[in-house]
Amino acid sequence: MTPAPRLVIAAECPTCGAPLDFGEGATTARCGHCGSRLLLTGRGRVLAFHVRPRLDERDVLAIARGVAPTVGDARLYFLPYYRFTAEEFRWVIPDAVGGDAQPPDLERSGLDLEERHVERNFLACAWDGLGLYSLGVRPDALRLSLFREERVARLGRVVAAETAPDAALAHALRAADASRVVHRAVVGGLLSLVYYPYWVATAPERLAIIDAVAGTVASADASPSVRDRLERREEASSDTVGFRPLVCPNCGGDLPPDGTLVVFFCASCGRAWEVSAERLEPVPARLVATPAPGANVIHLPVWRVDVAAPDAAPLLVPAFRYRGLRLLVALAARLTRARPALPPADADGRDARSIAGGHLDRTDARALARVVAFALDPGRAATLEPGDASLVWLPFEMSGGALREPRTGFALPATGLVRDAAA
């Protein structure tokens, strides 16, 4: 479960005012100037950002007059786009079976497990015919800024979104090649609003719309009625990232400033915390004892997801980052079948670097639990209902380039483990 690279967000440190950059969807940041460790708030909400324009009015008029010589003036507008990113996991019918007219026997035909990164950008208004359906330049060339409406309004007119977040999410989640999909889980979903700048130049009986970042002509012959819609007075969504000190809510100890973590283990007091919208929420968790004292051990987080079904064992879902989905699912299946005893260990005095943080929250753990259930029993998986989830930090022995789970003997190549940035 290794997320694809995301956009960079430019902000300012709330402590010293120095420039502070962090990745899209990050949960923490650390100021390179004053060293402040910060929790980034707003996770789970639709947060707003904007893209700064690179072209001024004089540059735009020169471009616009190349396609509409009678252009007289130009005005800057910030149009709303929804941006959605996630990781998708799918159990699919193999291609050789997919053309069969009869529903396949899942127990016998076998299924393929696929993983893909989802990234979709689309206009948050139902405006057809303008060529503005997606962000104007490649997302990897963009830098986002925190949306502060009063600041952006000094540059140009901010256009409110017309599409509600629920409808936008439904649009973003539309599945491709759905006929082959037996089960699908979307985790790490991030829906945000990006206000993107366009210059609108006026000519008799038409408008020219210019991308204010790339300098390209999005439309050379837009109807003047578009200007009326651009000028409508509606409140724009302005919820954006906030900042709080990154410390344990129980003991005040420092937590690792790894922006990819959604669950933190405090080595000082032995408690676990999950990133919520505005704060860190407590998570039921325990450190599991090491069967072989003295071994070179790292504790990795695994969600224990209860299942509402007779005689069903809790599903054990890895919450750490690893390059290799199939191996993770195989590990999860082996652990779940084994139903190992998980006696608690004492966290006091342990090196924080030997306890990895979690990259999967409770909601996503429940979604991936069904992916694991299909590996165990495809015929029964659809009927299972994931319930409460708690965390266990399982010890893995590090030896000979492998990570070995001692209770089952299952080994993962150590090169696939993605360690915390602060480790």
C-alpha positions in Angstrom: 0.0 0.0 0.0 2.3 2.7 -1.3 0.4 5.9 -2.3 1.3 7.6 -5.5 3.0 11.0 -5.3 0.6 13.9 -4.8 0.7 17.6 -5.2 2.7 20.0 -3.0 0.9 22.5 -0.9 2.6 25.8 -0.1 1.8 27.4 3.3 3.4 29.3 6.1 4.5 28.1 9.5 2.0 29.3 12.1 4.9 29.6 14.6 7.5 31.6 12.8 5.9 32.5 9.4 8.5 30.8 7.3 7.5 29.0 4.1 6.1 25.5 4.9 5.5 23.0 2.1 3.9 19.6 2.6 2.3 16.9 0.5 -1.4 16.8 -0.5 -3.2 14.7 2.1 -0.4 14.9 4.6 -1.3 14.6 8.3 1.8 16.3 9.7 4.5 18.8 8.8 7.7 20.1 10.3 9.0 23.6 9.8 12.6 23.6 8.4 13.2 27.0 10.0 12.0 26.8 13.6 11.6 23.0 13.9 7.9 23.2 14.9 6.1 19.8 14.6 2.6 20.3 13.4 -0.6 18.3 13.1 -2.5 19.2 10.0 -6.2 19.4 10.7 -9.1 18.8 8.4 -8.7 15.2 7.5 -11.9 13.6 6.2 -13.4 17.0 5.2 -13.6 18.6 1.7 -10.7 21.1 2.0 -10.2 24.0 -0.3 -7.0 25.2 -2.1 -6.2 27.5 -4.9 -3.6 27.8 -7.6 -1.8 31.0 -8.0 -1.9 32.6 -11.5 1.3 33.1 -13.5 0.1 35.5 -16.2 -0.9 39.1 -15.7 -3.5 41.0 -17.7 -1.0 42.4 -20.2 0.3 38.9 -21.0 -3.3 37.6 -21.3 -4.5 40.3 -23.7 -1.6 39.6 -26.0 -2.5 35.9 -26.1 -6.3 36.6 -26.5 -5.8 39.1 -29.3 -4.1 36.3 -31.3 -7.4 34.5 -31.5 -9.8 37.4 -31.1 -8.2 40.7 -32.3 -11.1 42.9 -31.0 -10.6 41.9 -27.3 -10.9 44.9 -25.1 -10.3 43.9 -21.5 -9.8 40.8 -19.3 -10.8 39.7 -15.8 -9.4 36.9 -13.6 -11.7 34.2 -12.2 -11.0 31.2 -10.0 -13.1 28.3 -11.1 -13.8 25.4 -8.7 -12.6 21.9 -9.5 -13.1 18.8 -7.5 -10.0 16.6 -7.1 -10.2 13.0 -5.9 -7.4 10.6 -5.1 -7.5 7.2 -3.6 -6.1 3.6 -3.8 -8.4 1.0 -5.3 -8.2 -2.7 -4.7 -10.3 -5.1 -6.8 -10.9 -8.8 -6.9 -11.7 -9.4 -10.6 -12.7 -12.3 -12.8 -9.7 -13.3 -15.0 -10.0 -12.2 -18.6 -10.2 -15.8 -19.8 -13.3 -16.3 -17.6 -14.9 -12.9 -18.1 -16.4 -13.6 -21.5 -18.4 -16.7 -20.1 -22.1 -16.2 -20.4 -22.7 -17.9 -17.1 -21.7 -16.4 -13.7 -18.4 -17.9 -12.7 -18.0 -20.3 -9.8 -15.8 -18.2 -7.6 -14.6 -21.2 -5.6 -13.1 -22.9 -8.7 -12.3 -20.2 -11.3 -10.1 -18.2 -9.1 -9.9 -14.4 -8.9 -7.2 -11.8 -9.7 -6.2 -9.1 -7.3 -5.5 -5.7 -8.8 -4.3 -2.5 -7.3 -4.5 0.9 -8.9 -4.1 4.6 -8.0 -7.2 6.7 -8.7 -6.8 10.4 -9.6 -9.7 12.4 -11.0 -10.1 16.2 -11.5 -13.3 17.7 -12.8 -15.1 21.0 -12.9 -17.5 21.5 -10.0 -20.0 23.3 -12.3 -22.2 21.9 -15.1 -20.8 24.0 -17.9 -20.6 22.3 -21.2 -18.8 23.3 -24.3 -16.0 25.4 -22.8 -13.2 22.8 -22.8 -12.8 23.3 -19.0 -13.5 19.8 -17.9 -10.3 19.1 -16.1 -7.5 21.0 -14.5 -5.8 23.2 -17.1 -2.3 21.8 -16.8 -0.8 18.5 -15.6 -1.4 18.1 -11.8 2.3 17.2 -11.3 3.2 20.7 -12.5 0.9 22.4 -9.9 1.5 23.8 -6.5 -1.5 24.4 -4.3 -1.9 27.1 -1.7 -4.3 27.1 1.3 -7.5 28.8 0.3 -8.1 32.1 2.0 -11.0 33.7 0.3 -10.2 37.3 1.3 -6.7 37.0 -0.2 -7.8 35.3 -3.4 -10.6 37.8 -3.9 -8.1 40.5 -4.2 -6.7 38.8 -7.3 -10.0 37.9 -9.0 -13.5 36.7 -8.7 -14.0 33.4 -6.8 -16.7 31.2 -8.4 -18.7 28.9 -6.1 -19.1 25.2 -6.7 -22.5 24.1 -8.0 -22.0 20.3 -7.5 -22.5 19.1 -4.0 -19.7 17.1 -2.4 -21.8 13.9 -2.2 -22.6 14.1 -5.9 -18.9 14.8 -6.7 -17.8 11.8 -4.7 -20.3 9.5 -6.5 -19.0 10.8 -9.8 -15.4 10.2 -8.7 -16.1 6.7 -7.5 -17.6 5.4 -10.8 -15.9 2.1 -11.5 -14.2 1.3 -14.7 -14.6 -2.1 -16.3 -17.2 -3.0 -13.7 -18.4 -6.2 -15.4 -15.2 -8.0 -14.3 -15.2 -6.7 -10.7 -16.4 -9.1 -8.0 -15.4 -6.9 -5.1 -13.9 -3.4 -4.9 -12.5 -1.4 -2.1 -11.4 2.3 -2.3 -9.2 3.4 0.6 -7.4 6.6 1.4 -10.0 8.6 -0.5 -9.3 12.4 -0.5 -11.8 14.8 -2.0 -10.8 18.4 -2.2 -11.8 21.6 -4.0 -9.2 23.4 -6.1 -9.9 26.9 -7.3 -8.1 27.3 -10.6 -7.4 30.7 -12.3 -8.6 31.6 -15.7 -8.6 35.0 -17.5 -11.8 35.8 -19.4 -11.2 38.4 -22.1 -14.1 40.3 -23.6 -14.7 40.8 -27.4 -17.9 41.8 -29.2 -20.3 38.9 -29.0 -17.8 36.4 -27.6 -15.3 35.7 -24.8 -11.8 34.2 -24.9 -10.9 32.1 -21.9 -7.2 31.8 -21.1 -5.5 29.4 -18.7 -3.8 31.7 -16.2 -1.1 29.1 -15.3 -0.3 27.5 -18.7 -1.1 30.5 -20.9 -3.2 28.3 -23.3 -6.5 29.2 -24.9 -9.2 27.1 -23.3 -12.0 28.6 -25.4 -11.8 31.3 -28.1 -15.5 31.6 -28.8 -17.4 31.3 -25.5 -20.9 32.9 -25.2 -21.1 36.2 -23.4 -23.8 34.6 -21.2 -20.9 32.8 -19.4 -19.9 36.1 -17.8 -23.3 36.2 -16.1 -22.7 32.8 -14.5 -19.2 33.8 -13.5 -20.5 36.9 -11.7 -23.2 35.2 -9.7 -22.8 36.0 -6.0 -22.6 32.7 -4.0 -20.6 31.7 -1.0 -17.5 29.7 -1.9 -16.4 26.7 0.1 -13.4 27.9 2.2 -12.7 25.1 4.7 -8.9 24.4 4.5 -6.0 22.9 6.4 -5.3 24.1 10.0 -2.4 23.6 12.3 -2.0 22.2 15.9 1.0 21.1 17.9 2.0 17.5 17.1 2.1 16.0 20.6 0.6 13.0 22.4 -2.8 14.2 23.9 -2.1 12.0 27.0 1.5 12.7 28.0 2.6 15.6 25.7 5.4 13.6 24.2 6.6 14.2 20.7 5.0 12.2 17.9 6.9 11.4 14.6 6.4 14.1 12.0 5.7 11.7 9.2 3.0 13.2 7.0 1.9 9.8 5.7 0.8 8.4 9.1 -2.8 8.3 10.2 -2.2 6.4 13.4 0.6 7.2 15.9 2.0 5.1 18.7 3.3 7.1 21.6 6.4 5.2 22.9 6.4 7.4 26.0 3.0 6.3 27.4 2.1 3.4 25.1 -1.1 4.8 23.7 -2.3 5.0 20.1 -3.9 7.9 18.4 -5.8 8.2 15.1 -5.9 11.4 13.1 -9.4 12.8 13.1 -10.8 16.0 11.6 -9.4 18.5 14.2 -7.6 16.3 16.7 -6.0 13.0 17.6 -8.6 10.4 18.8 -7.7 7.5 21.0 -7.5 4.0 19.4 -7.9 0.7 21.3 -4.4 -0.8 20.8 -1.8 -2.9 22.4 1.8 -3.9 21.7 2.2 -7.7 21.3 4.9 -9.6 23.1 7.9 -11.0 21.2 8.0 -14.8 21.2 11.8 -14.9 20.9 13.4 -12.3 23.4 16.6 -10.8 22.1 15.7 -11.0 18.4 16.1 -8.0 16.2 12.4 -7.0 16.2 10.3 -4.2 14.7 6.6 -3.9 15.7 4.3 -3.3 12.8 0.6 -2.2 13.1 -2.2 -4.6 12.2 -5.9 -3.9 12.5 -8.0 -6.6 14.2 -11.4 -6.2 12.6 -14.3 -8.1 14.2 -16.8 -9.9 11.9 -20.5 -10.3 12.6 -20.8 -13.9 11.6 -21.0 -17.2 13.6 -17.6 -18.7 14.3 -15.8 -16.1 12.2 -12.4 -15.1 13.3 -11.4 -11.5 13.4 -9.8 -10.4 10.2 -6.2 -9.2 10.6 -5.4 -6.3 8.2 -1.9 -4.9 7.9 -1.8 -1.1 8.5 1.8 -0.6 7.5 3.1 0.6 4.1 4.5 -2.2 2.0 5.3 -2.5 -1.7 3.4 -5.6 -2.7 -0.3 -5.9 -2.2 -0.5 -9.7 -2.9 2.1 -10.4 -0.2 0.2 -8.3 2.3 -3.1 -10.0 1.6 -1.4 -13.4 1.8 0.1 -12.4 5.2 -3.4 -11.2 6.4 -5.0 -14.5 5.3 -2.3 -16.5 7.0 -2.7 -14.5 10.3 -6.4 -14.7 10.2 -6.5 -18.5 9.7 -3.9 -19.0 12.4 -5.9 -17.1 15.1 -2.7 -16.6 17.0 -2.7 -15.7 20.7 -1.6 -12.0 21.0 -0.3 -11.5 24.6 0.5 -7.9 25.4 4.0 -6.6 25.9 5.2 -3.7 28.0 6.0 -0.7 25.9 8.0 1.1 28.6 11.6 1.8 27.5 11.2 0.7 24.0 12.9 2.6 21.2 10.3 4.5 19.3 12.1 3.6 16.0 11.2 0.0 16.5 7.4 0.7 16.5 6.1 1.8 13.1 3.2 4.1 12.7 0.0 3.2 10.9 -1.0 4.2 7.3 -4.5 2.8 7.4 -7.4 4.2 9.6 -10.3 2.3 11.0 -12.7 3.1 8.2 -10.2 1.9 5.5 -9.3 -1.2 7.6 -12.9 -2.3 7.5 -13.0 -1.8 3.7 -9.8 -3.8 3.2 -11.1 -6.5 5.6 -13.4 -7.6 2.9 -10.5 -7.8 0.4 -8.8 -10.2 2.9 -12.1 -12.1 3.3 -12.2 -12.8 -0.4 -8.7 -14.3 -0.2 -10.0 -16.6 2.6 -13.4 -17.6 1.2 -14.7 -15.9 -1.9 -18.1 -17.5 -1.6 -18.7 -16.2 1.9 -16.9 -12.9 1.8 -19.8 -10.8 0.5 -22.0 -11.8 3.4 -19.5 -10.8 6.1 -20.0 -7.5 7.9 -16.9 -5.9 9.3 -17.5 -4.4 12.8 -15.3 -2.9 15.5 -11.6 -2.5 14.9 -8.7 -2.3 17.3 -4.9 -2.2 16.7 -2.2 -4.6 17.6 1.5 -4.0 17.0 2.9 -7.4 16.0 6.6 -8.1 16.3 8.4 -9.1 13.1 11.9 -10.5 13.3 14.4 -8.9 10.9 16.9 -11.4 9.7 18.7 -12.1 6.4 16.8 -9.5 4.4 13.4 -10.7 5.5 10.6 -9.7 7.9 9.4 -12.9 9.6 6.1 -13.0 11.5 7.1 -15.5 14.2 3.7 -16.9 15.1 2.9 -18.1 11.6 6.4 -18.2 10.1 5.3 -16.0 7.2 8.2 -13.9 5.8 8.1 -10.7 3.7 11.1 -9.3 1.8 12.4 -6.5 4.0 13.0 -4.3 0.9 9.3 -3.9 0.5 8.8 -2.2 3.8 8.4 1.6 3.6 9.6 3.0 6.9 8.4 6.2 8.5 10.1 9.3 7.2 11.1 10.2 10.8 12.6 6.8 11.5 
